[in-house]
């Protein structure tokens, strides 16, 4: 369960320069990355399961009920 706690769900609010990779208003799962965070970046997992870093300003954290968060992370 510790692995799930290190994941967060964010919504993309800006995809300028990354239109082929990111969709506005789409939910994404993040992975904790202290090095990326120090540089103002956030690590995002895409549909294929691969993860990439993007500017943190392109996303907003969202709060979901625990049951919804579990369902999203399990999907």
KEZA-979086 format. One record per residue (C-alpha): residue in one letter; x, y, z; residue number from 1. Coordinates in steps of 0.02 Angstrom, whole numbers, plus 50000, padded with zeros to 5 digits. Layout:
residues N
residu: A, c1: X, c2: Y, c3: Z, num: NUM
...
This chain:
residues 75
residu: X, c1: 50000, c2: 50000, c3: 50000, num: 1
residu: X, c1: 50149, c2: 50117, c3: 50025, num: 2
residu: X, c1: 50169, c2: 50120, c3: 49837, num: 3
residu: X, c1: 49991, c2: 50186, c3: 49814, num: 4
residu: X, c1: 50020, c2: 50320, c3: 49945, num: 5
residu: X, c1: 50167, c2: 50389, c3: 49846, num: 6
residu: X, c1: 50053, c2: 50415, c3: 49695, num: 7
residu: X, c1: 49946, c2: 50568, c3: 49672, num: 8
residu: X, c1: 49812, c2: 50611, c3: 49545, num: 9
residu: X, c1: 49824, c2: 50775, c3: 49451, num: 10
residu: X, c1: 49729, c2: 50857, c3: 49310, num: 11
residu: X, c1: 49814, c2: 50935, c3: 49159, num: 12
residu: X, c1: 49768, c2: 51120, c3: 49144, num: 13
residu: X, c1: 49892, c2: 51171, c3: 49009, num: 14
residu: X, c1: 49971, c2: 51068, c3: 48870, num: 15
residu: X, c1: 50059, c2: 51207, c3: 48774, num: 16
residu: X, c1: 50209, c2: 51130, c3: 48687, num: 17
residu: X, c1: 50153, c2: 50953, c3: 48732, num: 18
residu: X, c1: 49986, c2: 50936, c3: 48637, num: 19
residu: X, c1: 50037, c2: 50766, c3: 48568, num: 20
residu: X, c1: 50079, c2: 50700, c3: 48742, num: 21
residu: X, c1: 49957, c2: 50782, c3: 48862, num: 22
residu: X, c1: 49770, c2: 50812, c3: 48856, num: 23
residu: X, c1: 49691, c2: 50960, c3: 48945, num: 24
residu: X, c1: 49565, c2: 50912, c3: 49081, num: 25
residu: X, c1: 49631, c2: 50733, c3: 49085, num: 26
residu: X, c1: 49677, c2: 50648, c3: 49248, num: 27
residu: X, c1: 49854, c2: 50584, c3: 49266, num: 28
residu: X, c1: 49942, c2: 50483, c3: 49400, num: 29
residu: X, c1: 50106, c2: 50552, c3: 49465, num: 30
residu: X, c1: 50256, c2: 50467, c3: 49540, num: 31
residu: X, c1: 50358, c2: 50548, c3: 49678, num: 32
residu: X, c1: 50524, c2: 50613, c3: 49610, num: 33
residu: X, c1: 50621, c2: 50724, c3: 49729, num: 34
residu: X, c1: 50751, c2: 50772, c3: 49598, num: 35
residu: X, c1: 50619, c2: 50825, c3: 49471, num: 36
residu: X, c1: 50524, c2: 50923, c3: 49604, num: 37
residu: X, c1: 50681, c2: 51024, c3: 49644, num: 38
residu: X, c1: 50679, c2: 51081, c3: 49463, num: 39
residu: X, c1: 50494, c2: 51125, c3: 49459, num: 40
residu: X, c1: 50448, c2: 50966, c3: 49366, num: 41
residu: X, c1: 50323, c2: 50827, c3: 49400, num: 42
residu: X, c1: 50335, c2: 50644, c3: 49346, num: 43
residu: X, c1: 50178, c2: 50589, c3: 49252, num: 44
residu: X, c1: 50128, c2: 50411, c3: 49204, num: 45
residu: X, c1: 50049, c2: 50397, c3: 49031, num: 46
residu: X, c1: 49928, c2: 50269, c3: 48960, num: 47
residu: X, c1: 50067, c2: 50148, c3: 48914, num: 48
residu: X, c1: 50132, c2: 50146, c3: 49092, num: 49
residu: X, c1: 50287, c2: 50245, c3: 49047, num: 50
residu: X, c1: 50329, c2: 50400, c3: 49149, num: 51
residu: X, c1: 50395, c2: 50569, c3: 49093, num: 52
residu: X, c1: 50431, c2: 50736, c3: 49176, num: 53
residu: X, c1: 50337, c2: 50895, c3: 49133, num: 54
residu: X, c1: 50330, c2: 51069, c3: 49209, num: 55
residu: X, c1: 50230, c2: 51060, c3: 49371, num: 56
residu: X, c1: 50135, c2: 51218, c3: 49323, num: 57
residu: X, c1: 50043, c2: 51119, c3: 49188, num: 58
residu: X, c1: 49948, c2: 51018, c3: 49320, num: 59
residu: X, c1: 49841, c2: 51043, c3: 49474, num: 60
residu: X, c1: 49822, c2: 50917, c3: 49615, num: 61
residu: X, c1: 49644, c2: 50862, c3: 49646, num: 62
residu: X, c1: 49563, c2: 50786, c3: 49798, num: 63
residu: X, c1: 49454, c2: 50634, c3: 49767, num: 64
residu: X, c1: 49357, c2: 50524, c3: 49888, num: 65
residu: X, c1: 49467, c2: 50377, c3: 49940, num: 66
residu: X, c1: 49356, c2: 50250, c3: 49850, num: 67
residu: X, c1: 49370, c2: 50348, c3: 49686, num: 68
residu: X, c1: 49558, c2: 50370, c3: 49705, num: 69
residu: X, c1: 49579, c2: 50182, c3: 49733, num: 70
residu: X, c1: 49474, c2: 50146, c3: 49578, num: 71
residu: X, c1: 49573, c2: 50267, c3: 49470, num: 72
residu: X, c1: 49740, c2: 50198, c3: 49529, num: 73
residu: X, c1: 49680, c2: 50019, c3: 49500, num: 74
residu: X, c1: 49622, c2: 50054, c3: 49322, num: 75
